[in-house]
């Protein structure tokens, strides 16, 4: 593992996506440049990073892979792992194993591979759309309910206002506010 930095100990207070993207763009332009496992239609992108359980969750697209990524955010849940170690994380959609990794520019992080290599993607837009869909799918329970649906139902069962439960942009646009009053 790399030397410990202040970001490792406290986590990233702000979105780590720019640093992650810069780190992997340098790898893509350096040691990975021109390798046959790279899809020339793709470039490095750090996609959809958001706070989750006090840590940072997003996707990393490179010309050689598409992975979910967890980066410490100071929430105390993340733990650095060696490259051969796994940690299982539970999302509404199920449990997923993430492998440990570290880069000097960003410190420790964990990855869950979705595609490697990534030749099935014809364009950057296609690959990024799959990354967004994968991130969204993590938060949909096996029964199809989103976290917002579950929070609204829990509030209703406890006799609280369902309007006080959080509403995602997606649920709002799908009419989630109108559907909450039913039940």
Secondary structure, DSSP 8 states (H G I E B T S, - for coil): -----HHHHH--SS--HHHHHHHHHHHHHTTTTT-TTS-TT---EEEEEEEETTEEEEEEEETTEEEEEEE--SSS------TT-EEEEEETTEEEEEEEEEETTTEEEEEEEEESS-TT-SSHHHHHHHHHHHHHHHTB-TTS-BHHHHHHHHHHHTT--GGGS---HHHHHTTHHHHHT--
